[in-house]
Amino acid sequence: MKLKNGFVLREVCGEKVIVGEGAETVNFGKLISLNETAAVLWNKALGLGDFTVEQLADALTEEYEVNREQALSDVKKLTEGWQEAGLVES
Amino acid sequence: METTVKTMYGDMLIHESIALLQEGRRVVLAVKGISMHPFILGGKESVELVKPQSALKVGDVVLAWVNGTHYVIHRIIGIEGSRVRLMGDGNSSGVEQCGVDEVAAVAEYVIAPNGKRRYLYSGKRLRFARLWNKLLPVRRWILAIYRRTLLKMNFVI
């Protein structure tokens, strides 16, 4: 899967949020908030382009003290949330 | 790690928005409150803002720093020299004041929760806004009826 174009991770009012953003318009009307870990994974996914749950789980275990099983479960849940929010495409 | 869709309000967000508007970008901001009924449903709808491109006009819906205390998104009801008077369409009293330079943006479109955009200055809406202004003496009662009836069906102008 890959992150859809038009969504940018910004820090707004001290929070990390995904903002719908085109060349002309920045949409603060509906924001998707991410915690620190999710923001790290967002940037990782952005860097990878096409990414898998396994790749993000690897990144999670490298950055944080979490076992692979837990990392896979967390990333799966996170990417499902991104899919529901329309942030990723297959 | 949850993905939470949320709406944010407040001065900090407005300041960030103003910085983007100064760069020439458009900004969509969520609106809260009932003070722009029946044109904008606060808590549900957003407005698309642009930096003022030309002279402000009576009837413009603007984001302004008023009375030296807070931001509002209200309609201009009068301009005298460099002073601007504003009032919420959903208010029956309470006029705010600010300087022309305290008007940070003009709202051009209202964006409904389904993404549909309404141009605030279509012929129909401008005519209704003028009529709405004339109805100020009885607006209180019209608003009361509106909020008990049409608002429940999310009716907007």
gemmi code that builds the backbone of each chain (N, CA, C; Angstrom):
import gemmi

chains = {
    "A": [
        ("MET", (0.849, -1.189, 0.000), (0.000, 0.000, 0.000), (0.882, 1.236, 0.000)),
        ("LYS", (0.273, 2.402, -0.272), (1.046, 3.645, -0.225), (0.177, 4.802, 0.270)),
        ("LEU", (0.846, 5.787, 0.804), (0.113, 6.964, 1.280), (-0.427, 7.720, 0.079)),
        ("LYS", (-1.655, 8.198, 0.205), (-2.240, 8.964, -0.897), (-1.577, 10.334, -0.967)),
        ("ASN", (-1.501, 10.853, -2.172), (-1.017, 12.231, -2.332), (-2.012, 13.183, -1.682)),
        ("GLY", (-1.532, 14.318, -1.270), (-2.445, 15.345, -0.764), (-2.635, 15.330, 0.735)),
        ("PHE", (-1.867, 14.523, 1.445), (-1.946, 14.536, 2.906), (-0.554, 14.809, 3.462)),
        ("VAL", (-0.499, 15.763, 4.368), (0.791, 16.203, 4.892), (0.767, 16.133, 6.420)),
        ("LEU", (1.862, 15.623, 6.977), (1.991, 15.598, 8.433), (2.482, 16.967, 8.884)),
        ("ARG", (1.696, 17.607, 9.726), (2.072, 18.923, 10.246), (1.981, 18.912, 11.760)),
        ("GLU", (2.689, 19.836, 12.393), (2.491, 20.032, 13.823), (1.581, 21.237, 13.973)),
        ("VAL", (0.394, 21.013, 14.484), (-0.589, 22.076, 14.639), (-0.957, 22.163, 16.115)),
        ("CYS", (-0.808, 23.330, 16.677), (-1.121, 23.550, 18.093), (-0.433, 22.493, 18.970)),
        ("GLY", (0.800, 22.171, 18.636), (1.568, 21.221, 19.449), (1.211, 19.764, 19.212)),
        ("GLU", (0.297, 19.505, 18.285), (-0.090, 18.113, 18.002), (0.328, 17.730, 16.591)),
        ("LYS", (0.675, 16.470, 16.443), (1.000, 15.988, 15.100), (-0.305, 15.551, 14.429)),
        ("VAL", (-0.584, 16.167, 13.299), (-1.840, 15.870, 12.605), (-1.597, 15.730, 11.113)),
        ("ILE", (-2.439, 14.928, 10.486), (-2.421, 14.814, 9.034), (-3.439, 15.812, 8.489)),
        ("VAL", (-2.971, 16.628, 7.561), (-3.798, 17.686, 7.003), (-3.947, 17.440, 5.505)),
        ("GLY", (-5.166, 17.555, 5.028), (-5.392, 17.483, 3.585), (-4.850, 18.754, 2.968)),
        ("GLU", (-3.987, 18.603, 2.000), (-3.295, 19.791, 1.511), (-3.008, 19.689, 0.027)),
        ("GLY", (-3.470, 20.689, -0.719), (-3.121, 20.772, -2.136), (-2.180, 21.939, -2.345)),
        ("ALA", (-1.867, 22.237, -3.591), (-0.965, 23.350, -3.869), (-1.583, 24.660, -3.396)),
        ("GLU", (-2.925, 24.751, -3.501), (-3.591, 26.004, -3.167), (-4.174, 26.045, -1.765)),
        ("THR", (-4.743, 24.913, -1.344), (-5.578, 24.918, -0.143), (-5.046, 24.010, 0.950)),
        ("VAL", (-5.102, 24.515, 2.173), (-4.757, 23.706, 3.342), (-6.040, 23.500, 4.129)),
        ("ASN", (-6.392, 22.248, 4.377), (-7.676, 21.962, 5.007), (-7.500, 21.628, 6.488)),
        ("PHE", (-7.794, 22.620, 7.334), (-7.773, 22.394, 8.779), (-9.168, 22.019, 9.285)),
        ("GLY", (-10.103, 21.842, 8.352), (-11.480, 21.561, 8.768), (-11.633, 20.204, 9.411)),
        ("LYS", (-10.877, 19.241, 8.902), (-10.936, 17.886, 9.472), (-9.501, 17.373, 9.538)),
        ("LEU", (-9.052, 17.075, 10.729), (-7.664, 16.676, 10.923), (-7.615, 15.259, 11.463)),
        ("ILE", (-6.517, 14.602, 11.173), (-6.330, 13.255, 11.694), (-5.118, 13.281, 12.606)),
        ("SER", (-5.359, 13.046, 13.880), (-4.247, 13.190, 14.822), (-3.479, 11.880, 14.945)),
        ("LEU", (-2.174, 12.033, 15.066), (-1.280, 10.883, 15.233), (-0.461, 11.100, 16.492)),
        ("ASN", (-0.187, 10.011, 17.232), (0.741, 10.171, 18.342), (2.172, 10.122, 17.785)),
        ("GLU", (3.141, 10.271, 18.683), (4.545, 10.351, 18.242), (4.947, 9.129, 17.419)),
        ("THR", (4.575, 7.949, 17.907), (4.976, 6.712, 17.235), (4.332, 6.614, 15.855)),
        ("ALA", (3.054, 6.932, 15.800), (2.359, 6.872, 14.511), (2.972, 7.871, 13.531)),
        ("ALA", (3.401, 9.033, 14.057), (4.020, 10.041, 13.185), (5.349, 9.519, 12.625)),
        ("VAL", (6.108, 8.813, 13.460), (7.368, 8.221, 12.985), (7.071, 7.230, 11.860)),
        ("LEU", (6.037, 6.421, 12.057), (5.691, 5.417, 11.041), (5.151, 6.069, 9.768)),
        ("TRP", (4.436, 7.168, 9.941), (3.952, 7.914, 8.760), (5.133, 8.346, 7.897)),
        ("ASN", (6.142, 8.932, 8.573), (7.325, 9.390, 7.824), (8.071, 8.228, 7.186)),
        ("LYS", (8.096, 7.108, 7.902), (8.753, 5.912, 7.346), (8.007, 5.456, 6.088)),
        ("ALA", (6.674, 5.404, 6.188), (5.852, 4.982, 5.047), (6.040, 5.936, 3.872)),
        ("LEU", (6.138, 7.216, 4.197), (6.342, 8.235, 3.160), (7.675, 7.997, 2.441)),
        ("GLY", (8.693, 7.685, 3.225), (10.013, 7.440, 2.652), (10.044, 6.185, 1.794)),
        ("LEU", (9.283, 5.183, 2.207), (9.287, 3.914, 1.474), (8.511, 3.986, 0.166)),
        ("GLY", (7.506, 4.863, 0.123), (6.624, 4.875, -1.058), (5.648, 3.713, -0.929)),
        ("ASP", (5.898, 2.649, -1.659), (5.097, 1.428, -1.450), (5.603, 0.757, -0.178)),
        ("PHE", (4.709, 0.466, 0.731), (5.158, -0.141, 1.992), (4.227, -1.270, 2.402)),
        ("THR", (4.740, -2.109, 3.308), (3.931, -3.207, 3.844), (3.857, -3.070, 5.360)),
        ("VAL", (2.903, -3.784, 5.924), (2.780, -3.813, 7.388), (4.078, -4.336, 7.993)),
        ("GLU", (4.659, -5.326, 7.364), (5.892, -5.929, 7.881), (7.030, -4.920, 7.922)),
        ("GLN", (7.139, -4.117, 6.874), (8.220, -3.113, 6.835), (8.061, -2.081, 7.958)),
        ("LEU", (6.824, -1.650, 8.167), (6.609, -0.665, 9.236), (6.817, -1.308, 10.606)),
        ("ALA", (6.453, -2.581, 10.730), (6.678, -3.288, 11.997), (8.176, -3.396, 12.269)),
        ("ASP", (8.958, -3.639, 11.218), (10.425, -3.675, 11.376), (10.930, -2.329, 11.888)),
        ("ALA", (10.411, -1.265, 11.278), (10.836, 0.083, 11.694), (10.468, 0.329, 13.155)),
        ("LEU", (9.306, -0.175, 13.525), (8.845, 0.017, 14.911), (9.758, -0.705, 15.905)),
        ("THR", (10.145, -1.932, 15.559), (11.012, -2.691, 16.478), (12.428, -2.087, 16.524)),
        ("GLU", (12.837, -1.435, 15.437), (14.155, -0.784, 15.440), (14.147, 0.468, 16.305)),
        ("GLU", (13.037, 1.195, 16.264), (12.975, 2.481, 16.966), (12.565, 2.334, 18.433)),
        ("TYR", (11.738, 1.344, 18.700), (11.176, 1.235, 20.053), (11.384, -0.175, 20.599)),
        ("GLU", (11.330, -0.290, 21.927), (11.464, -1.602, 22.557), (10.115, -2.300, 22.536)),
        ("VAL", (9.875, -2.981, 21.441), (8.607, -3.699, 21.300), (8.902, -4.986, 20.517)),
        ("ASN", (8.268, -6.079, 20.934), (8.557, -7.320, 20.202), (7.816, -7.330, 18.866)),
        ("ARG", (8.264, -8.187, 17.965), (7.756, -8.153, 16.593), (6.267, -8.461, 16.518)),
        ("GLU", (5.840, -9.397, 17.349), (4.413, -9.762, 17.323), (3.542, -8.558, 17.679)),
        ("GLN", (3.955, -7.860, 18.732), (3.208, -6.679, 19.170), (3.290, -5.581, 18.096)),
        ("ALA", (4.485, -5.438, 17.517), (4.679, -4.413, 16.484), (3.763, -4.678, 15.288)),
        ("LEU", (3.701, -5.939, 14.865), (2.836, -6.295, 13.735), (1.380, -5.967, 14.040)),
        ("SER", (0.966, -6.314, 15.253), (-0.418, -6.069, 15.648), (-0.707, -4.562, 15.672)),
        ("ASP", (0.230, -3.800, 16.250), (0.030, -2.343, 16.341), (0.001, -1.693, 14.955)),
        ("VAL", (0.911, -2.102, 14.092), (0.983, -1.494, 12.761), (-0.250, -1.872, 11.934)),
        ("LYS", (-0.702, -3.112, 12.107), (-1.891, -3.549, 11.375), (-3.084, -2.658, 11.768)),
        ("LYS", (-3.228, -2.457, 13.070), (-4.330, -1.628, 13.562), (-4.190, -0.183, 13.044)),
        ("LEU", (-2.952, 0.306, 13.067), (-2.708, 1.674, 12.622), (-3.044, 1.842, 11.135)),
        ("THR", (-2.562, 0.918, 10.321), (-2.793, 1.061, 8.876), (-4.270, 0.846, 8.521)),
        ("GLU", (-4.945, 0.035, 9.333), (-6.400, -0.103, 9.124), (-7.089, 1.237, 9.383)),
        ("GLY", (-6.634, 1.925, 10.429), (-7.174, 3.267, 10.735), (-6.898, 4.232, 9.597)),
        ("TRP", (-5.704, 4.154, 9.029), (-5.360, 5.020, 7.896), (-6.252, 4.712, 6.691)),
        ("GLN", (-6.516, 3.416, 6.501), (-7.390, 3.035, 5.372), (-8.799, 3.580, 5.575)),
        ("GLU", (-9.298, 3.422, 6.800), (-10.653, 3.924, 7.104), (-10.731, 5.428, 6.907)),
        ("ALA", (-9.642, 6.113, 7.233), (-9.627, 7.573, 7.093), (-9.319, 8.013, 5.665)),
        ("GLY", (-9.091, 7.051, 4.784), (-8.843, 7.378, 3.372), (-7.465, 7.942, 3.109)),
        ("LEU", (-6.503, 7.582, 3.955), (-5.155, 8.145, 3.811), (-4.235, 7.292, 2.946)),
        ("VAL", (-4.625, 6.026, 2.737), (-3.747, 5.133, 1.966), (-4.515, 4.490, 0.819)),
        ("GLU", (-3.746, 4.054, -0.166), (-4.341, 3.321, -1.285), (-3.547, 2.046, -1.491)),
        ("SER", (-4.202, 1.068, -2.079), (-3.531, -0.225, -2.264), (-2.560, -0.159, -3.419)),
    ],
    "B": [
        ("MET", (-1.837, 2.883, 19.229), (-1.675, 3.854, 18.147), (-2.992, 4.010, 17.408)),
        ("GLU", (-3.754, 4.981, 17.816), (-5.047, 5.157, 17.178), (-4.989, 6.276, 16.139)),
        ("THR", (-5.833, 6.150, 15.154), (-5.968, 7.203, 14.146), (-7.288, 7.906, 14.450)),
        ("THR", (-7.193, 9.134, 14.932), (-8.395, 9.825, 15.361), (-8.677, 11.007, 14.457)),
        ("VAL", (-9.874, 11.004, 13.893), (-10.286, 12.158, 13.095), (-10.825, 13.193, 14.064)),
        ("LYS", (-10.330, 14.400, 13.967), (-10.760, 15.403, 14.925), (-10.926, 16.767, 14.276)),
        ("THR", (-11.599, 17.625, 15.009), (-11.777, 19.002, 14.573), (-11.086, 19.883, 15.601)),
        ("MET", (-10.332, 20.839, 15.129), (-9.647, 21.734, 16.056), (-10.124, 23.163, 15.850)),
        ("TYR", (-10.156, 23.882, 16.960), (-10.528, 25.294, 16.928), (-9.480, 26.064, 17.729)),
        ("GLY", (-9.645, 27.342, 17.782), (-8.838, 28.131, 18.710), (-7.856, 29.065, 18.037)),
        ("ASP", (-7.347, 29.985, 18.855), (-6.491, 31.060, 18.339), (-5.202, 30.539, 17.720)),
        ("MET", (-4.611, 29.489, 18.315), (-3.344, 28.996, 17.763), (-3.525, 28.506, 16.330)),
        ("LEU", (-4.621, 27.792, 16.118), (-4.906, 27.294, 14.772), (-5.185, 28.463, 13.823)),
        ("ILE", (-5.876, 29.464, 14.346), (-6.163, 30.647, 13.521), (-4.863, 31.354, 13.146)),
        ("HIS", (-3.940, 31.449, 14.101), (-2.653, 32.098, 13.783), (-1.903, 31.315, 12.704)),
        ("GLU", (-1.932, 29.998, 12.805), (-1.271, 29.182, 11.770), (-1.958, 29.400, 10.428)),
        ("SER", (-3.280, 29.506, 10.475), (-4.041, 29.722, 9.241), (-3.694, 31.064, 8.617)),
        ("ILE", (-3.585, 32.095, 9.457), (-3.284, 33.435, 8.942), (-1.907, 33.440, 8.277)),
        ("ALA", (-0.953, 32.729, 8.869), (0.387, 32.656, 8.270), (0.306, 32.031, 6.877)),
        ("LEU", (-0.503, 30.993, 6.722), (-0.661, 30.343, 5.420), (-1.391, 31.259, 4.433)),
        ("LEU", (-2.391, 31.991, 4.947), (-3.130, 32.928, 4.085), (-2.192, 34.012, 3.564)),
        ("GLN", (-1.290, 34.447, 4.415), (-0.321, 35.475, 4.000), (0.571, 34.970, 2.868)),
        ("GLU", (0.787, 33.646, 2.854), (1.596, 33.061, 1.761), (0.785, 32.931, 0.475)),
        ("GLY", (-0.498, 33.298, 0.555), (-1.348, 33.233, -0.627), (-2.118, 31.926, -0.759)),
        ("ARG", (-2.089, 31.108, 0.294), (-2.830, 29.847, 0.210), (-4.236, 30.031, 0.759)),
        ("ARG", (-5.126, 29.130, 0.343), (-6.470, 29.092, 0.892), (-6.445, 28.178, 2.110)),
        ("VAL", (-7.276, 28.479, 3.089), (-7.305, 27.653, 4.292), (-8.749, 27.305, 4.625)),
        ("VAL", (-8.982, 26.033, 4.910), (-10.306, 25.601, 5.361), (-10.263, 25.483, 6.878)),
        ("LEU", (-11.171, 26.178, 7.536), (-11.230, 26.158, 9.000), (-12.622, 25.717, 9.448)),
        ("ALA", (-12.659, 24.884, 10.458), (-13.952, 24.481, 11.019), (-14.554, 25.674, 11.766)),
        ("VAL", (-15.869, 25.755, 11.712), (-16.586, 26.841, 12.389), (-17.340, 26.237, 13.558)),
        ("LYS", (-17.320, 26.932, 14.677), (-18.123, 26.441, 15.806), (-19.158, 27.489, 16.188)),
        ("GLY", (-20.133, 27.065, 16.943), (-21.128, 28.007, 17.437), (-22.301, 28.198, 16.484)),
        ("ILE", (-23.263, 28.984, 16.972), (-24.521, 29.158, 16.231), (-24.640, 30.564, 15.643)),
        ("SER", (-23.572, 31.344, 15.738), (-23.702, 32.761, 15.422), (-23.779, 33.059, 13.930)),
        ("MET", (-23.630, 32.032, 13.064), (-23.785, 32.301, 11.629), (-24.977, 31.544, 11.029)),
        ("HIS", (-25.863, 31.068, 11.897), (-27.120, 30.496, 11.389), (-27.873, 31.575, 10.634)),
        ("PRO", (-28.590, 31.306, 9.616), (-28.783, 30.002, 8.962), (-27.848, 29.807, 7.758)),
        ("PHE", (-26.752, 30.561, 7.716), (-25.843, 30.470, 6.565), (-24.752, 29.411, 6.769)),
        ("ILE", (-24.312, 29.270, 8.022), (-23.242, 28.312, 8.316), (-23.613, 27.548, 9.583)),
        ("LEU", (-23.498, 26.231, 9.522), (-23.801, 25.408, 10.693), (-22.514, 25.142, 11.471)),
        ("GLY", (-22.323, 25.906, 12.520), (-21.152, 25.709, 13.364), (-21.175, 24.321, 13.987)),
        ("GLY", (-19.988, 23.748, 14.121), (-19.893, 22.394, 14.693), (-20.011, 21.310, 13.641)),
        ("LYS", (-20.491, 21.685, 12.450), (-20.642, 20.710, 11.360), (-19.903, 21.149, 10.108)),
        ("GLU", (-19.929, 22.433, 9.861), (-19.393, 22.924, 8.588), (-18.090, 23.709, 8.786)),
        ("SER", (-17.403, 23.886, 7.666), (-16.154, 24.645, 7.644), (-16.291, 25.766, 6.629)),
        ("VAL", (-15.369, 26.701, 6.701), (-15.341, 27.750, 5.674), (-13.989, 27.753, 4.988)),
        ("GLU", (-14.015, 28.097, 3.706), (-12.768, 28.224, 2.948), (-12.412, 29.705, 2.903)),
        ("LEU", (-11.260, 30.007, 3.448), (-10.845, 31.404, 3.612), (-9.770, 31.792, 2.609)),
        ("VAL", (-9.806, 33.044, 2.193), (-8.725, 33.603, 1.371), (-8.320, 34.937, 1.986)),
        ("LYS", (-7.088, 35.321, 1.739), (-6.627, 36.642, 2.162), (-7.438, 37.682, 1.395)),
        ("PRO", (-7.871, 38.773, 2.035), (-8.665, 39.764, 1.286), (-7.928, 40.208, 0.024)),
        ("GLN", (-8.594, 40.041, -1.129), (-7.959, 40.349, -2.420), (-8.249, 41.767, -2.870)),
        ("SER", (-9.378, 42.303, -2.410), (-9.767, 43.646, -2.839), (-10.404, 44.343, -1.639)),
        ("ALA", (-10.943, 45.535, -1.876), (-11.539, 46.283, -0.768), (-12.675, 45.478, -0.139)),
        ("LEU", (-12.744, 45.532, 1.167), (-13.817, 44.807, 1.865), (-15.154, 45.466, 1.550)),
        ("LYS", (-16.214, 44.640, 1.579), (-17.551, 45.162, 1.278), (-18.517, 44.749, 2.374)),
        ("VAL", (-19.544, 45.572, 2.541), (-20.638, 45.167, 3.420), (-21.230, 43.885, 2.842)),
        ("GLY", (-21.457, 42.911, 3.680), (-21.985, 41.618, 3.215), (-20.923, 40.537, 3.179)),
        ("ASP", (-19.642, 40.937, 3.196), (-18.573, 39.925, 3.220), (-18.594, 39.200, 4.566)),
        ("VAL", (-18.382, 37.908, 4.511), (-18.203, 37.121, 5.748), (-16.698, 37.006, 5.946)),
        ("VAL", (-16.236, 37.454, 7.110), (-14.786, 37.555, 7.293), (-14.332, 36.952, 8.624)),
        ("LEU", (-13.063, 36.594, 8.638), (-12.387, 36.222, 9.890), (-11.697, 37.481, 10.375)),
        ("ALA", (-12.072, 37.937, 11.565), (-11.509, 39.209, 12.048), (-11.236, 39.141, 13.549)),
        ("TRP", (-10.245, 39.908, 13.941), (-9.910, 40.078, 15.362), (-10.732, 41.271, 15.842)),
        ("VAL", (-11.731, 41.011, 16.682), (-12.679, 42.083, 17.023), (-12.574, 42.529, 18.474)),
        ("ASN", (-12.920, 43.776, 18.640), (-12.952, 44.402, 19.974), (-11.631, 44.236, 20.721)),
        ("GLY", (-10.572, 43.906, 19.978), (-9.266, 43.716, 20.607), (-9.193, 42.508, 21.507)),
        ("THR", (-10.150, 41.584, 21.377), (-10.190, 40.469, 22.339), (-10.243, 39.074, 21.705)),
        ("HIS", (-10.887, 38.925, 20.582), (-11.069, 37.564, 20.060), (-11.350, 37.565, 18.558)),
        ("TYR", (-11.225, 36.371, 17.973), (-11.532, 36.208, 16.551), (-12.988, 35.788, 16.375)),
        ("VAL", (-13.583, 36.264, 15.306), (-14.915, 35.784, 14.916), (-14.928, 35.559, 13.407)),
        ("ILE", (-15.866, 34.736, 12.981), (-16.180, 34.656, 11.543), (-17.605, 35.175, 11.426)),
        ("HIS", (-17.729, 36.444, 11.096), (-19.022, 37.113, 11.041), (-19.119, 37.962, 9.775)),
        ("ARG", (-20.310, 38.509, 9.580), (-20.560, 39.283, 8.358), (-20.346, 40.783, 8.613)),
        ("ILE", (-19.751, 41.438, 7.625), (-19.571, 42.894, 7.731), (-20.924, 43.569, 7.519)),
        ("ILE", (-21.302, 44.428, 8.473), (-22.577, 45.152, 8.335), (-22.354, 46.649, 8.118)),
        ("GLY", (-21.115, 47.084, 8.232), (-20.854, 48.496, 7.968), (-19.359, 48.769, 7.912)),
        ("ILE", (-18.995, 49.714, 7.070), (-17.590, 50.139, 6.991), (-17.588, 51.670, 6.999)),
        ("GLU", (-16.925, 52.253, 7.975), (-16.790, 53.709, 8.030), (-15.305, 54.034, 8.080)),
        ("GLY", (-14.777, 54.496, 6.981), (-13.337, 54.781, 6.914), (-12.558, 53.485, 7.100)),
        ("SER", (-11.739, 53.468, 8.136), (-10.932, 52.266, 8.365), (-11.546, 51.372, 9.441)),
        ("ARG", (-12.752, 51.724, 9.879), (-13.404, 50.900, 10.913), (-14.470, 49.999, 10.286)),
        ("VAL", (-14.539, 48.791, 10.787), (-15.482, 47.791, 10.257), (-16.405, 47.353, 11.384)),
        ("ARG", (-17.691, 47.253, 11.063), (-18.645, 46.712, 12.036), (-19.113, 45.350, 11.534)),
        ("LEU", (-19.179, 44.408, 12.462), (-19.564, 43.035, 12.092), (-20.672, 42.529, 13.006)),
        ("MET", (-21.400, 41.560, 12.477), (-22.413, 40.904, 13.288), (-22.627, 39.489, 12.755)),
        ("GLY", (-22.848, 38.573, 13.652), (-23.156, 37.215, 13.244), (-24.560, 37.144, 12.684)),
        ("ASP", (-24.745, 36.425, 11.585), (-26.093, 36.279, 11.013), (-27.032, 35.603, 12.005)),
        ("GLY", (-26.469, 34.779, 12.845), (-27.301, 34.044, 13.807), (-27.483, 34.778, 15.123)),
        ("ASN", (-27.042, 36.018, 15.169), (-27.236, 36.835, 16.374), (-28.310, 37.875, 16.101)),
        ("SER", (-29.050, 38.218, 17.146), (-30.056, 39.265, 16.976), (-29.592, 40.571, 17.610)),
        ("SER", (-28.485, 40.527, 18.307), (-27.872, 41.751, 18.836), (-26.380, 41.471, 18.996)),
        ("GLY", (-25.635, 42.537, 19.279), (-24.204, 42.359, 19.487), (-23.416, 42.655, 18.232)),
        ("VAL", (-22.922, 43.885, 18.181), (-22.125, 44.307, 17.027), (-20.664, 44.376, 17.471)),
        ("GLU", (-19.779, 43.780, 16.657), (-18.347, 43.857, 16.960), (-17.705, 44.906, 16.057)),
        ("GLN", (-16.555, 45.368, 16.487), (-15.828, 46.360, 15.693), (-14.379, 45.948, 15.551)),
        ("CYS", (-13.815, 46.356, 14.440), (-12.373, 46.140, 14.262), (-11.875, 47.108, 13.191)),
        ("GLY", (-10.579, 47.143, 13.028), (-10.001, 47.940, 11.957), (-9.956, 47.110, 10.685)),
        ("VAL", (-9.885, 47.804, 9.552), (-9.784, 47.083, 8.271), (-8.596, 46.123, 8.293)),
        ("ASP", (-7.501, 46.559, 8.937), (-6.296, 45.714, 8.968), (-6.423, 44.542, 9.936)),
        ("GLU", (-7.512, 44.500, 10.686), (-7.726, 43.357, 11.587), (-8.613, 42.279, 10.948)),
        ("VAL", (-9.017, 42.536, 9.716), (-9.738, 41.505, 8.957), (-8.683, 40.624, 8.298)),
        ("ALA", (-8.582, 39.402, 8.783), (-7.499, 38.516, 8.329), (-7.851, 37.761, 7.056)),
        ("ALA", (-9.141, 37.516, 6.837), (-9.515, 36.683, 5.688), (-10.982, 36.883, 5.345)),
        ("VAL", (-11.285, 36.565, 4.111), (-12.676, 36.561, 3.646), (-13.079, 35.104, 3.439)),
        ("ALA", (-14.246, 34.730, 3.962), (-14.770, 33.381, 3.731), (-15.460, 33.376, 2.374)),
        ("GLU", (-15.047, 32.472, 1.497), (-15.674, 32.419, 0.161), (-16.677, 31.290, 0.034)),
        ("TYR", (-16.330, 30.155, 0.605), (-17.204, 28.985, 0.491), (-17.477, 28.399, 1.870)),
        ("VAL", (-18.633, 27.784, 1.987), (-18.942, 26.956, 3.156), (-18.823, 25.517, 2.692)),
        ("ILE", (-18.216, 24.693, 3.514), (-18.045, 23.294, 3.136), (-18.831, 22.414, 4.099)),
        ("ALA", (-19.775, 21.683, 3.543), (-20.637, 20.807, 4.341), (-19.866, 19.542, 4.730)),
        ("PRO", (-20.379, 18.788, 5.722), (-19.666, 17.565, 6.141), (-19.445, 16.573, 4.992)),
        ("ASN", (-20.344, 16.590, 3.988), (-20.158, 15.669, 2.851), (-19.196, 16.211, 1.794)),
        ("GLY", (-18.584, 17.361, 2.091), (-17.590, 17.932, 1.174), (-18.168, 18.910, 0.164)),
        ("LYS", (-19.490, 19.016, 0.113), (-20.127, 19.915, -0.856), (-19.842, 21.373, -0.475)),
        ("ARG", (-19.478, 22.174, -1.478), (-19.132, 23.572, -1.221), (-20.269, 24.490, -1.653)),
        ("ARG", (-20.549, 25.506, -0.838), (-21.549, 26.525, -1.196), (-20.847, 27.881, -1.274)),
        ("TYR", (-21.011, 28.549, -2.418), (-20.430, 29.879, -2.572), (-21.280, 30.861, -1.770)),
        ("LEU", (-20.627, 31.613, -0.900), (-21.383, 32.481, 0.008), (-21.993, 33.690, -0.677)),
        ("TYR", (-21.510, 33.983, -1.895), (-21.949, 35.227, -2.530), (-22.688, 34.988, -3.845)),
        ("SER", (-23.359, 33.857, -3.915), (-24.213, 33.628, -5.089), (-25.342, 34.659, -5.029)),
        ("GLY", (-25.976, 34.892, -6.169), (-27.055, 35.883, -6.213), (-28.107, 35.605, -5.150)),
        ("LYS", (-28.502, 34.352, -5.035), (-29.542, 33.975, -4.073), (-29.099, 34.284, -2.644)),
        ("ARG", (-27.861, 33.913, -2.322), (-27.395, 34.115, -0.935), (-27.181, 35.596, -0.617)),
        ("LEU", (-26.728, 36.345, -1.609), (-26.556, 37.784, -1.365), (-27.905, 38.451, -1.133)),
        ("ARG", (-28.906, 38.043, -1.951), (-30.248, 38.613, -1.769), (-30.794, 38.249, -0.396)),
        ("PHE", (-30.594, 37.004, -0.023), (-31.116, 36.578, 1.281), (-30.379, 37.296, 2.413)),
        ("ALA", (-29.076, 37.499, 2.235), (-28.303, 38.187, 3.284), (-28.809, 39.619, 3.467)),
        ("ARG", (-29.148, 40.271, 2.342), (-29.674, 41.646, 2.442), (-31.031, 41.640, 3.143)),
        ("LEU", (-31.872, 40.687, 2.757), (-33.181, 40.563, 3.401), (-32.998, 40.264, 4.890)),
        ("TRP", (-32.068, 39.369, 5.180), (-31.802, 38.952, 6.568), (-31.404, 40.168, 7.412)),
        ("ASN", (-30.656, 41.050, 6.814), (-30.234, 42.264, 7.511), (-31.449, 43.143, 7.825)),
        ("LYS", (-32.362, 43.222, 6.842), (-33.565, 44.039, 7.064), (-34.469, 43.433, 8.131)),
        ("LEU", (-34.369, 42.124, 8.285), (-35.228, 41.431, 9.247), (-34.668, 41.469, 10.675)),
        ("LEU", (-33.618, 42.252, 10.874), (-32.968, 42.275, 12.188), (-33.952, 42.505, 13.350)),
        ("PRO", (-34.916, 43.425, 13.208), (-35.827, 43.643, 14.350), (-36.617, 42.385, 14.750)),
        ("VAL", (-36.850, 41.490, 13.784), (-37.644, 40.282, 14.114), (-36.791, 39.004, 13.999)),
        ("ARG", (-35.496, 39.186, 13.791), (-34.606, 38.041, 13.563), (-34.625, 37.063, 14.730)),
        ("ARG", (-34.722, 37.614, 15.926), (-34.717, 36.778, 17.132), (-35.787, 35.679, 17.065)),
        ("TRP", (-36.983, 36.084, 16.623), (-38.091, 35.122, 16.583), (-37.944, 34.170, 15.400)),
        ("ILE", (-37.465, 34.700, 14.299), (-37.257, 33.826, 13.135), (-36.204, 32.767, 13.469)),
        ("LEU", (-35.146, 33.214, 14.147), (-34.083, 32.266, 14.523), (-34.608, 31.201, 15.486)),
        ("ALA", (-35.464, 31.635, 16.405), (-36.013, 30.687, 17.381), (-36.827, 29.605, 16.665)),
        ("ILE", (-37.617, 30.041, 15.684), (-38.420, 29.073, 14.922), (-37.498, 28.180, 14.088)),
        ("TYR", (-36.516, 28.824, 13.445), (-35.554, 28.070, 12.613), (-34.869, 26.982, 13.434)),
        ("ARG", (-34.417, 27.342, 14.636), (-33.656, 26.373, 15.440), (-34.534, 25.250, 15.980)),
        ("ARG", (-35.829, 25.506, 16.056), (-36.733, 24.440, 16.518), (-37.227, 23.562, 15.375)),
        ("THR", (-37.065, 24.050, 14.154), (-37.661, 23.311, 13.032), (-36.623, 22.954, 11.944)),
        ("LEU", (-36.337, 23.932, 11.103), (-35.499, 23.671, 9.925), (-34.082, 23.218, 10.280)),
        ("LEU", (-33.557, 23.743, 11.382), (-32.193, 23.384, 11.769), (-32.070, 21.883, 12.043)),
        ("LYS", (-33.141, 21.320, 12.576), (-33.119, 19.878, 12.880), (-32.960, 19.054, 11.594)),
        ("MET", (-33.316, 19.669, 10.462), (-33.147, 18.988, 9.180), (-31.870, 19.481, 8.485)),
        ("ASN", (-31.014, 20.180, 9.263), (-29.766, 20.741, 8.738), (-29.990, 21.694, 7.573)),
        ("PHE", (-31.116, 22.414, 7.613), (-31.404, 23.354, 6.538), (-30.482, 24.568, 6.643)),
        ("VAL", (-29.885, 24.909, 5.514), (-29.044, 26.113, 5.471), (-29.366, 26.881, 4.194)),
        ("ILE", (-28.999, 28.167, 4.235), (-29.206, 29.004, 3.048), (-28.045, 28.791, 2.093)),
    ],
}
model = gemmi.Model(1)
for chain_id, residues in chains.items():
    chain = gemmi.Chain(chain_id)
    for i, (resn, *xyz) in enumerate(residues, 1):
        res = gemmi.Residue()
        res.name, res.seqid = resn, gemmi.SeqId(i, " ")
        for name, pos in zip(("N", "CA", "C"), xyz):
            atom = gemmi.Atom()
            atom.name, atom.element = name, gemmi.Element(name[0])
            atom.pos, atom.b_iso = gemmi.Position(*pos), 0.0
            res.add_atom(atom)
        chain.add_residue(res)
    model.add_chain(chain)
structure = gemmi.Structure()
structure.add_model(model)
structure.setup_entities()
